[in-house]
Amino acid sequence: AVLLRSADTKNAVLDWVGAVCDSNMERTQESFRMRMRMEPTTSSDGFLLNLSAVLLRLCEPFMDPGDPKGLSKKIDGSYPLSPCCRFSISKDTRLAASSDD
């Protein structure tokens, strides 16, 4: 994608997506829907749906497992746990996790 060719632009886009994720952490909570009707404090469903569609389009170059360049092999699954990650998953609900996790 032309949008991500420049390193500065790529970092700015990734910082912005990380900020959007952080500012919508409330949406991960169980009683989110009830509070959303009273006082909206997060992005709308439509905005996040559109953002998801744009992110999927940006991921197209490395989503094909049969790609001869092997871009899908460069994805680091441990990135969300690394200190350089642009958003925090520390408060996300975990499925089948112990209290130590």
DOLONU-681646 format. One record per atom (N, C-alpha, C): x, y, z; residue in one letter. Coordinates in steps of 0.2 Angstrom, whole numbers, padded with zeros to 4 digits, always signed. Each point is the difference from the previous one (the first is absolute). Layout:
N
XYZa/...
//
This chain:
101
+0004-0006+0000a/-0004+0006+0000a/+0004+0006+0000a/-0002+0005-0004v/+0004+0006-0001v/+0000+0004+0007v/-0005-0001+0004l/+0000+0003+0007l/+0005-0001+0004l/+0003-0007+0000l/+0005-0002+0005l/+0007+0000-0003l/+0001+0003-0006r/+0007-0001-0003r/+0005+0004+0004r/-0002+0006+0002s/+0005+0004+0004s/+0000-0002+0008s/+0006-0001+0003a/+0000-0002+0006a/-0003+0005+0005a/+0000+0006-0001d/-0003+0005+0004d/-0008-0001+0000d/-0002+0000-0006t/-0007-0001-0001t/-0003-0007+0003t/+0004-0005-0001k/-0002-0006+0003k/+0000+0000+0008k/+0005+0003+0003n/+0000+0001+0007n/-0006+0004+0003n/-0001+0005-0004a/-0006+0005+0002a/-0006-0004+0000a/-0001-0004-0006v/-0007-0004+0000v/+0000-0005+0005v/+0005-0004+0002l/+0000-0005+0005l/-0001+0003+0007l/+0003+0006+0001d/-0001+0004+0006d/-0007+0002+0001d/-0003+0002-0006w/-0007+0002+0000w/-0005-0006+0002w/+0001-0006-0004v/-0004-0006+0001v/+0001-0002+0008v/+0006+0000+0002g/+0001-0001+0007g/-0004+0004+0005g/+0000+0007-0002a/-0004+0004+0005a/-0007-0001-0001a/-0003-0002-0006v/-0007-0002-0001v/-0001-0006+0005v/+0004-0005-0001c/-0001-0006+0004c/+0000+0002+0008c/+0005+0004+0002d/+0000+0002+0007d/-0006+0004+0002d/-0002+0004-0004s/-0006+0004+0002s/-0007-0003+0000s/+0000-0006-0003n/-0006-0004+0000n/+0001-0007+0004n/+0004+0001+0005m/+0001-0006+0005m/-0007-0002+0003m/-0004+0005+0002e/-0006+0000+0003e/-0005-0005-0004e/+0001-0001-0006r/-0004-0004-0004r/+0001-0008+0001r/+0005-0001+0004t/+0002-0007+0001t/-0003-0002+0007t/-0003+0004+0003q/-0004-0002+0007q/-0006-0003-0001q/-0002-0004+0004e/-0007-0003+0000e/-0006+0004-0001e/+0000+0005+0004s/-0006+0004+0001s/+0000+0007-0005s/+0004-0001-0005f/+0001+0006-0004f/-0006+0002-0004f/-0004-0004-0002r/-0006+0002-0004r/-0005+0004+0004r/-0001-0001+0007m/-0004+0003+0004m/+0002+0008+0001m/+0007+0000+0001r/+0003+0007+0001r/+0000+0004-0006r/+0001-0003-0006m/+0000+0003-0006m/-0006+0004-0002m/-0006-0003+0002r/-0006+0004-0001r/-0001+0006+0004r/+0003+0000+0006m/-0001+0006+0004m/+0005+0005-0001m/+0006-0001-0002e/+0005+0005-0001e/+0005-0003-0004e/+0000+0001-0007p/+0005-0003-0004p/+0007+0003+0001p/+0005-0004+0002t/+0007+0002+0001t/+0005-0003-0005t/-0002-0004-0004t/+0004-0004-0005t/-0002+0001-0007t/+0004-0002-0005s/-0002+0000-0007s/-0006-0004-0001s/-0004+0002-0006s/-0006-0003-0002s/+0002-0007-0003s/-0005-0004+0000d/+0001-0007-0004d/+0002+0001-0007d/-0003+0005-0003g/+0001+0002-0007g/+0007+0002-0001g/+0003+0004+0004f/+0007+0002-0001f/+0005-0006+0001f/-0002-0004+0005l/+0005-0006+0001l/-0001-0005-0005l/-0006-0001-0003l/-0001-0004-0006l/+0004+0002-0006l/+0000+0007-0001n/+0003+0002-0006n/+0008+0000+0001n/+0002+0001+0007l/+0007+0000+0001l/+0003-0008-0001l/-0004-0004+0002s/+0001-0008-0001s/+0001-0001-0007s/-0005+0002-0004a/+0001-0001-0007a/+0006+0003-0003a/+0002+0006+0002v/+0006+0003-0003v/+0006-0004+0002v/+0000-0002+0007l/+0006-0004+0002l/+0001-0006-0004l/-0006-0004-0001l/+0000-0006-0004l/+0003+0001-0007l/-0002+0006-0003r/+0003+0002-0007r/+0008+0001+0001r/+0002+0003+0005l/+0007+0001+0001l/+0004-0006+0001l/-0004-0005+0003c/+0004-0007+0001c/+0000-0004-0006c/-0004+0001-0005e/+0000-0004-0006e/+0007-0003-0002e/+0005+0005+0000p/+0007-0003-0003p/+0002-0006+0004p/-0001+0000+0006f/+0003-0006+0004f/-0005-0005+0003f/-0006+0000-0003m/-0006-0004+0003m/+0000-0007-0005m/+0003+0000-0005d/+0000-0006-0005d/+0006-0004+0002d/-0002-0006+0003p/+0005-0005+0002p/+0004-0003-0005p/-0003+0000-0006g/+0004-0002-0006g/+0004+0005-0004g/+0001+0006+0004d/+0004+0005-0003d/+0008-0002-0001d/+0003+0001-0006p/+0007-0003-0001p/+0005+0005+0004p/-0002+0006+0002k/+0004+0004+0004k/+0001-0003+0007k/-0006-0003+0002g/+0000-0003+0007g/-0001+0005+0005g/-0004+0005-0001l/-0001+0006+0004l/-0004-0002+0007l/-0004-0005-0001s/-0004-0003+0006s/+0004-0003+0005s/+0006-0002-0002k/+0005-0003+0005k/+0003+0005+0004k/+0000+0006-0002k/+0003+0006+0004k/-0004+0003+0005k/-0006-0003+0001i/-0005+0003+0005i/+0003-0003+0007i/+0001+0004+0005d/+0002-0002+0007d/-0006+0000+0004d/-0002-0006+0002g/-0006-0001+0004g/+0000+0002+0007g/+0007+0001+0002s/+0001+0003+0007s/+0000+0007+0001s/-0001+0004-0006y/+0000+0007+0000y/-0004+0003+0005y/-0006-0002+0001p/-0005+0003+0005p/+0003+0000+0008p/+0005-0005+0001l/+0003-0001+0006l/+0006+0004+0001l/+0003+0003-0005s/+0006+0003+0000s/+0000+0007+0002s/+0005+0003+0003p/+0000+0007+0003p/-0001+0005-0005p/+0002-0001-0006c/-0001+0005-0006c/-0007+0000-0003c/-0005-0004+0002c/-0006+0000-0002c/-0004+0006+0001c/-0004+0002-0005r/-0003+0007+0000r/-0006+0000+0004r/-0003-0005+0002f/-0006-0001+0004f/+0001-0005+0006f/-0004+0001+0005s/+0001-0004+0005s/-0006-0006+0000s/+0002-0006+0002i/-0005-0005+0001i/-0001-0002+0007i/+0003+0003+0004s/+0001-0002+0007s/-0007+0000+0004s/-0005+0004-0003k/-0006+0000+0003k/-0006-0004-0004k/+0002-0003-0005d/-0004-0004-0004d/-0003-0006+0004d/-0006-0002-0001t/-0002-0006+0002t/+0003-0006-0003t/+0002-0005+0004r/+0004-0006-0002r/-0005-0006+0000r/+0000-0004-0005l/-0004-0006+0001l/+0005-0006+0002l/-0003-0004+0005a/+0004-0005+0003a/+0007+0002+0002a/+0000+0005+0004a/+0007+0002+0003a/-0001+0000+0008a/+0006-0002+0002s/+0001+0000+0008s/+0000+0007+0003s/+0000+0000+0006s/+0000+0007+0003s/+0007+0003+0000s/+0005-0005-0001d/+0007+0003-0001d/+0001+0003-0007d/-0004-0002-0005d/+0001+0003-0007d/-0003+0007+0000d/
//
